[in-house]
Amino acid sequence: MTLGTMDNVEVFDAGVKGRGLKATRDLLAGDVVFAEPSFSAVVFDSLSTAVCHNCFRQQANLHRCVQCKFAHYCDRTCQIACWNEHKKECAAIRSSGSAPSENVRLAARMLWRIQRDTGVVSDGQLTSVDELVDHVSDLTDEDREELQIDVHNFMDFWPKNPRKPQPVEYISHIFGIIKCNAFTLSDQRGLQAVGVGLFPNLCMVNHDCWPNCTVILNHGNQSALNPALHSKRRIELRALEKVAEGVELTVSYVDFLNLSAERQRILKKQYHFNCTCKHCTEHIKDDLMMAAKEGEGSKPSAELIKQVTTASEECLEKVAKCRLQGDFHGVARLCGECLSAQENVLADTHLYKLRLQSTASEVLSYMHAFAEAAAYSRKTIDGYMALHHPTNAQLGMAIMRAGVTHWHAGQIEVGHELICKAYGILLITHGPNHPITQDLESMRRQTEMELKMFKQNEEVYRTMREAALKKQPAKAMAENTSTEEKMEDVSRKQ
């Protein structure tokens, strides 16, 4: 595995897709193609007091900016590191009396950065911010109305200067860039989306539903006493497989676990292009995602498949409502009933079955019904492995959660096997130094030790395990077995 620079890529004309990036040398799985600090980034409004506004780590007891009383930081080191970004924002918040929405704050930070450094901040930046596509002319009436509200709120927030007024058209262009190009940032464990930022080079990487690269966020390191040794938060574009010199580099803008028509609909609505990748044009794996159960010489009738499919759609809507209400027992009951009805009708790779199994595993883990949760998680993993790219980051995270669930259920052999498998995937997608991978390595060592103990004396092992589980808080269990990686894989392009 090698660390990447912009020397590994070059811009080329990708035809109807516009500009793209291609490899200038052969790449191996796990190679960092390039790393890029954010041009601008902000924490979500809802997490403004829980996430550091510099490194985007989520933690308790953050220090508040004494001037604007809005920004929060890990410590003085993070606050100083962020001052260039926050200085004018701080004054504007104090002047207006409150902080605006994350979209407005991001637009303001972008504009201040453009004014300070122009749209190109380093020799390694392949395009200026102003050259990024905004697709404002392609917006729906509803989206255009939302954009106009953002522009109005921006004008209220932006410091008044009669000699240098900001043209509405240009501010609309900035908001269009954000809508089409912004990248969602996760916390240090990759389990929750906590902010949004703009990365101009990343914007030039085109979409493919079966990509050869993935994107992760590296939060940097500000722990050294010498500030010169600090590293900034940055995204890393990582190769998922061998990529030959001259081949276009791609990432996925959407979750692959949707039918090709649905992925195309989402891409058209959000990013304004028609996906013509091989998996969409040939509808690859669509059959598996909607497959019926096939037994020995038997297959459910078309009418029964239709009935169960409709009931599953309704069940998923009810489950979503119950989750919002915090009714986990209701979620478990609904999932169990619907999965029983699906059992001999829908295949194990059917999307509705996978979604219900994943949800059931999560809530049952939260309720400490680990044996049941493990059974559902194993079925889910088998389905995911039949559908996902073998080194997909979401697949790796799902296998990790399944491994932890089996571990808590006392099924140490399967748990250790799954944790090892997840570790192998995350070494490629996240690298050995990412906090998630380091956590997984600790779990791998722990389960390896427990597996040896189990093989030596199963009774002693189970006694020790039960004692340890009684000390484990429910919240920690829930965090370890969360079933959805709440981070979008990537945003959009030029």
C-alpha positions in Angstrom: 0.0 0.0 0.0 1.3 3.4 -0.9 0.5 7.0 0.1 -0.9 9.1 -2.7 -0.2 12.5 -4.2 -1.7 14.4 -7.1 1.0 12.9 -9.2 -1.0 9.7 -9.2 -3.8 11.3 -11.3 -4.4 13.5 -14.2 -7.4 15.4 -15.6 -8.9 14.1 -18.8 -12.0 14.7 -21.0 -14.5 12.0 -19.9 -17.0 12.8 -22.7 -20.6 13.3 -21.7 -19.5 13.0 -18.0 -17.4 16.2 -18.4 -13.9 16.2 -16.8 -12.6 13.2 -14.9 -9.5 11.8 -13.3 -7.5 8.8 -14.4 -4.5 7.0 -12.9 -1.0 7.9 -14.1 0.4 4.7 -12.7 -0.7 1.2 -11.8 -2.5 1.2 -8.4 -3.0 -1.7 -5.9 -6.0 -2.3 -3.6 -5.5 -0.1 -0.5 -3.3 2.5 -2.2 -4.1 6.1 -1.3 -4.6 7.7 -4.7 -4.5 11.2 -3.2 -5.4 13.0 0.0 -7.0 16.4 0.0 -7.7 18.9 2.9 -11.1 20.6 2.7 -11.5 23.9 1.0 -14.2 24.7 3.5 -16.2 22.6 6.0 -18.8 23.1 8.7 -20.4 21.0 11.5 -24.1 20.3 11.2 -26.4 22.6 13.1 -27.8 19.7 15.2 -24.4 18.7 16.4 -22.8 22.2 16.8 -22.2 21.7 20.5 -21.2 18.0 20.3 -18.6 18.0 17.5 -15.3 19.9 17.3 -15.5 22.6 14.6 -11.9 22.0 13.6 -11.2 18.2 13.6 -14.9 17.0 13.5 -14.4 14.6 16.3 -17.4 13.9 18.4 -16.9 14.1 22.2 -18.1 15.5 25.5 -16.9 18.7 27.3 -16.0 20.7 24.3 -14.6 24.3 24.8 -16.9 27.0 23.5 -15.7 30.1 21.6 -16.1 32.9 24.1 -16.8 35.5 21.5 -19.5 34.0 19.3 -20.5 31.3 21.8 -21.4 29.1 18.8 -18.2 27.3 17.7 -16.9 24.4 19.9 -13.4 22.8 20.0 -11.6 19.9 21.6 -9.1 22.3 23.2 -7.1 25.4 22.6 -5.0 23.6 20.0 -8.0 22.9 17.8 -9.3 26.4 18.3 -6.1 28.0 17.2 -5.9 25.7 14.2 -9.4 26.7 13.1 -9.0 30.5 13.6 -8.4 31.3 10.0 -11.6 29.6 9.0 -13.6 30.9 12.0 -12.4 34.5 12.4 -14.8 36.3 10.0 -17.5 33.8 10.7 -17.2 34.6 14.4 -17.5 38.3 13.8 -20.6 37.8 11.5 -22.3 35.6 14.1 -21.8 38.2 16.8 -23.0 40.9 14.4 -26.2 39.1 13.3 -26.9 37.7 16.8 -27.1 34.0 15.9 -25.5 31.4 13.6 -27.3 30.7 10.3 -27.9 27.2 8.8 -25.0 24.9 7.9 -25.6 25.6 4.2 -25.2 29.4 4.7 -22.2 28.9 7.0 -20.5 26.7 4.4 -21.2 29.2 1.6 -19.8 32.1 3.7 -16.7 30.1 4.6 -16.2 29.3 0.9 -16.5 32.9 -0.1 -14.2 34.1 2.6 -11.7 31.5 1.5 -12.0 32.5 -2.1 -11.5 36.2 -1.2 -8.5 35.3 1.0 -6.7 32.7 -1.2 -8.6 32.8 -4.5 -10.3 29.6 -5.6 -7.1 27.7 -5.9 -5.2 27.3 -2.6 -2.3 25.0 -3.7 -0.4 23.8 -6.7 -2.0 20.4 -6.1 -5.5 21.7 -6.6 -6.6 20.6 -10.1 -9.5 23.0 -10.5 -10.7 26.3 -9.0 -13.9 26.3 -6.9 -15.6 28.7 -9.4 -15.1 26.1 -12.2 -17.1 23.5 -10.4 -20.5 22.8 -12.0 -23.6 24.3 -10.1 -26.5 22.9 -12.1 -28.6 25.9 -11.0 -30.4 25.9 -14.4 -31.4 22.2 -13.9 -33.0 22.7 -10.5 -36.7 21.8 -9.9 -39.0 24.6 -8.8 -38.9 23.2 -5.3 -35.1 23.1 -5.2 -34.9 26.6 -6.7 -37.2 27.9 -4.0 -35.0 26.4 -1.3 -31.9 27.9 -3.0 -33.5 31.4 -3.0 -34.2 31.0 0.7 -30.6 30.1 1.3 -29.5 33.1 -0.8 -31.8 35.5 1.2 -30.5 34.1 4.5 -26.9 34.5 3.3 -27.4 38.1 2.4 -28.8 38.7 5.9 -25.7 37.0 7.4 -23.0 38.4 5.2 -21.3 41.6 6.5 -22.7 44.6 4.7 -20.3 46.5 2.4 -21.9 49.0 0.0 -18.7 49.3 -2.0 -18.5 45.5 -2.6 -22.0 44.0 -2.7 -22.3 40.3 -3.5 -24.2 39.6 -6.7 -27.2 37.3 -6.2 -26.2 35.3 -9.3 -22.8 34.5 -7.8 -24.2 33.5 -4.4 -26.6 31.3 -6.2 -23.7 29.7 -8.1 -22.0 29.0 -4.7 -25.1 27.3 -3.3 -25.4 25.3 -6.5 -21.8 24.1 -6.1 -22.6 23.0 -2.5 -25.7 21.1 -3.6 -24.0 19.2 -6.3 -20.5 18.8 -4.8 -20.5 18.8 -1.0 -19.2 15.8 0.8 -20.6 14.5 4.1 -18.1 14.2 6.9 -18.3 11.5 9.5 -17.1 11.4 13.1 -13.9 9.7 14.1 -15.5 6.3 14.2 -17.2 6.7 10.8 -20.6 5.9 12.4 -22.4 9.2 12.2 -22.5 12.1 9.7 -21.5 15.2 11.6 -20.8 17.9 8.9 -20.3 18.8 5.3 -17.4 20.1 3.3 -16.1 20.9 -0.2 -13.0 19.1 -1.7 -12.4 20.5 -5.2 -10.2 17.6 -6.5 -12.6 15.0 -5.2 -15.4 16.7 -7.1 -13.6 15.7 -10.3 -13.9 12.0 -9.6 -16.9 10.7 -11.6 -19.5 8.2 -10.5 -19.8 4.5 -11.1 -22.2 2.2 -9.3 -19.4 -0.4 -9.2 -16.5 1.9 -8.5 -12.7 1.2 -8.3 -12.1 3.7 -5.5 -13.7 4.8 -2.2 -13.4 7.9 0.0 -12.8 8.1 3.7 -12.3 11.0 6.1 -9.0 11.2 8.0 -9.5 13.6 10.9 -5.8 14.5 11.1 -3.7 14.7 14.3 -3.3 17.7 16.5 -1.8 16.0 19.5 1.8 16.8 19.0 3.3 19.6 21.1 4.9 21.1 18.0 2.2 22.6 15.8 4.4 22.1 12.8 3.8 18.3 13.2 0.0 18.7 13.2 -2.0 17.3 10.3 -5.3 18.6 8.9 -8.5 16.8 8.4 -8.6 15.5 4.9 -10.3 13.0 2.6 -8.4 10.1 1.2 -9.3 8.5 -2.2 -8.4 4.8 -1.9 -8.2 2.2 -4.5 -10.6 -0.8 -3.9 -8.8 -3.0 -6.4 -6.0 -3.1 -8.9 -6.3 -0.1 -11.2 -4.2 0.0 -14.4 -2.4 3.2 -15.6 -4.8 5.2 -17.8 -8.0 3.8 -16.3 -10.6 6.3 -15.0 -10.9 6.6 -11.2 -14.5 6.4 -10.0 -16.5 6.4 -6.7 -20.1 5.7 -6.0 -22.3 8.7 -5.2 -25.2 6.5 -4.0 -25.8 3.3 -2.1 -25.5 0.3 -4.5 -28.2 -1.6 -2.6 -31.0 -0.2 -4.7 -32.4 -1.3 -8.1 -30.6 0.2 -11.0 -33.7 2.3 -11.9 -33.8 3.7 -8.4 -30.1 4.6 -8.4 -30.6 6.3 -11.7 -33.6 8.3 -10.3 -31.6 9.4 -7.3 -28.6 10.4 -9.4 -30.7 12.3 -11.8 -32.5 14.2 -9.1 -29.5 15.0 -6.9 -26.7 15.3 -9.4 -28.5 15.9 -12.8 -27.0 13.2 -14.9 -28.1 9.9 -16.4 -26.0 7.0 -15.1 -24.9 4.8 -18.0 -22.5 2.6 -16.0 -22.4 -1.1 -16.9 -24.3 -2.1 -13.7 -27.2 0.3 -14.6 -27.4 -0.3 -18.3 -27.2 -4.1 -17.9 -29.3 -4.1 -14.7 -26.6 -6.2 -13.1 -27.8 -7.8 -9.8 -31.3 -6.4 -10.1 -32.5 -9.9 -10.4 -30.9 -10.9 -7.1 -32.2 -7.8 -5.3 -35.8 -8.7 -6.2 -35.5 -12.5 -6.4 -38.1 -15.0 -5.2 -37.2 -18.0 -3.0 -36.6 -21.1 -5.0 -36.8 -24.5 -3.3 -36.3 -27.9 -4.8 -38.5 -27.9 -7.8 -40.9 -25.3 -6.3 -41.4 -21.6 -6.6 -44.0 -19.3 -5.0 -46.7 -18.0 -7.3 -46.5 -14.6 -8.8 -49.6 -13.5 -6.8 -48.0 -14.6 -3.5 -44.8 -12.8 -4.4 -46.8 -9.6 -5.1 -48.7 -9.9 -1.9 -45.6 -10.4 0.3 -43.7 -7.6 -1.6 -46.5 -5.1 -1.0 -46.8 -6.2 2.7 -43.0 -5.8 3.0 -43.1 -2.2 1.7 -45.8 -1.3 4.1 -43.9 -3.0 7.0 -40.8 -1.0 6.2 -42.8 2.2 6.5 -44.3 1.1 9.8 -40.8 0.2 11.1 -39.5 3.6 10.2 -42.2 5.3 12.2 -41.6 3.0 15.2 -37.9 3.8 15.1 -38.6 7.5 15.1 -40.8 7.0 18.2 -38.2 4.9 19.9 -40.5 1.9 20.1 -37.8 -0.8 19.7 -40.1 -3.6 20.9 -42.6 -2.6 18.2 -39.8 -2.6 15.6 -38.6 -6.1 16.6 -42.2 -7.4 16.5 -42.9 -5.9 13.1 -39.7 -7.2 11.6 -40.2 -10.7 13.0 -43.7 -10.9 11.6 -42.8 -9.7 8.2 -39.6 -11.8 8.0 -41.7 -14.9 8.8 -44.1 -14.1 6.0 -41.1 -13.6 3.6 -39.3 -16.8 4.6 -40.5 -19.1 1.8 -41.3 -16.4 -0.7 -38.5 -13.9 -1.0 -34.8 -14.9 -1.7 -32.1 -14.2 0.9 -30.7 -11.4 -1.4 -34.0 -9.6 -1.7 -33.6 -5.9 -0.7 -36.7 -5.9 1.6 -35.6 -9.0 3.4 -32.1 -7.5 3.9 -33.4 -4.2 5.2 -35.7 -5.8 7.7 -33.0 -8.3 8.9 -30.5 -5.5 9.3 -33.0 -3.4 11.4 -34.0 -6.5 13.4 -30.4 -7.2 14.2 -29.8 -3.7 15.4 -32.8 -3.4 17.7 -32.4 -6.9 19.1 -28.8 -6.1 19.9 -29.9 -2.9 21.7 -32.3 -5.0 23.7 -29.5 -7.5 24.5 -31.2 -10.3 22.6 -27.8 -11.1 21.1 -28.5 -14.7 19.9 -31.5 -13.6 17.8 -29.6 -10.5 16.6 -26.7 -12.7 15.5 -28.9 -15.0 13.5 -30.4 -12.1 11.6 -27.0 -10.4 11.1 -25.5 -13.6 9.6 -28.3 -13.9 7.1 -27.8 -10.2 6.2 -24.1 -10.6 5.7 -24.6 -13.5 3.4 -27.0 -11.4 1.3 -24.6 -8.4 1.3 -21.7 -10.5 0.1 -23.7 -11.7 -2.8 -24.5 -8.2 -3.9 -21.7 -5.8 -2.8 -18.3 -5.2 -4.3 -16.0 -7.5 -2.3 -14.0 -4.6 -0.8 -17.0 -2.2 -0.3 -16.6 -0.1 2.9 -20.2 -0.6 3.9 -19.8 -4.3 3.5 -16.7 -4.2 5.8 -18.6 -2.2 8.4 -21.6 -4.5 8.3 -19.4 -7.6 8.7 -17.7 -5.9 11.6 -21.0 -5.3 13.3 -22.1 -8.9 12.7 -18.8 -10.1 14.2 -19.4 -8.0 17.3 -23.0 -9.2 17.6 -21.9 -12.9 17.4 -19.1 -12.1 19.9 -21.7 -10.7 22.4 -23.9 -13.7 21.7 -21.1 -16.0 22.9 -20.5 -17.4 19.4 -16.8 -16.6 19.6 -15.7 -18.8 16.7 -18.0 -17.1 14.2 -17.5 -13.7 15.8 -13.7 -13.9 15.4 -14.0 -15.2 11.9 -16.2 -12.2 10.9 -14.1 -9.7 12.7 -11.0 -10.9 10.8 -12.8 -10.7 7.5 -14.0 -7.2 8.3 -10.4 -6.2 9.3 -9.1 -7.4 5.9 -11.7 -5.2 4.1 -11.2 -2.1 6.2 -7.4 -2.3 5.8 -8.1 -1.6 2.1 -11.0 1.0 2.5 -9.7 2.9 5.6 -6.1 1.9 6.0 -4.3 0.6 9.1 -4.1 4.0 11.0 -7.8 4.9 10.8 -9.5 4.8 14.3 -12.1 2.3 13.0 -9.4 -0.1 11.8 -7.5 0.3 15.0 -10.6 -0.5 17.0 -11.1 -3.5 14.8 -7.6 -4.7 15.3 -8.1 -4.5 19.1 -11.2 -6.6 18.7 -9.4 -9.0 16.5 -6.7 -9.5 19.2 -9.3 -9.8 22.0 -11.4 -12.3 20.2 -8.3 -14.3 19.2 -7.4 -14.5 22.9 -10.9 -15.5 23.9 -11.1 -18.1 21.1 -8.0 -19.8 22.6 -9.5 -19.7 26.0 -12.8 -21.1 24.6 -10.9 -24.0 23.0 -9.0 -24.7 26.2 -12.0 -24.7 28.6 -15.4 -23.7 27.3 -17.0 -23.6 30.7 -14.5 -21.2 32.2 -14.8 -19.0 29.1 -18.6 -18.8 29.3 -18.5 -17.9 33.0 -16.0 -15.1 32.3 -18.0 -13.9 29.3 -21.3 -13.6 31.3 -19.5 -11.7 34.1 -18.0 -9.2 31.5 -21.4 -8.7 29.7 -23.1 -7.7 33.0 -20.6 -4.8 33.2 -21.1 -3.7 29.6 -23.5 -0.6 29.4 -26.4 -0.9 27.0 -25.3 2.3 25.3 -21.9 0.9 24.4 -23.5 -2.3 23.1 -25.8 -0.3 20.9 -22.9 1.8 19.5 -20.9 -1.4 18.7 -23.8 -3.0 16.8 -25.3 0.0 15.0 -26.5 -1.3 11.6 -26.3 1.7 9.4 -23.1 3.6 8.6 -24.5 7.1 8.8 -22.2 8.5 6.2 -22.7 9.1 2.6 -19.9 7.5 0.6 -19.2 10.6 -1.5 -21.0 13.5 -3.0 -20.5 14.8 -6.5 -18.3 16.2 -9.0 -16.9 19.2 -10.9 
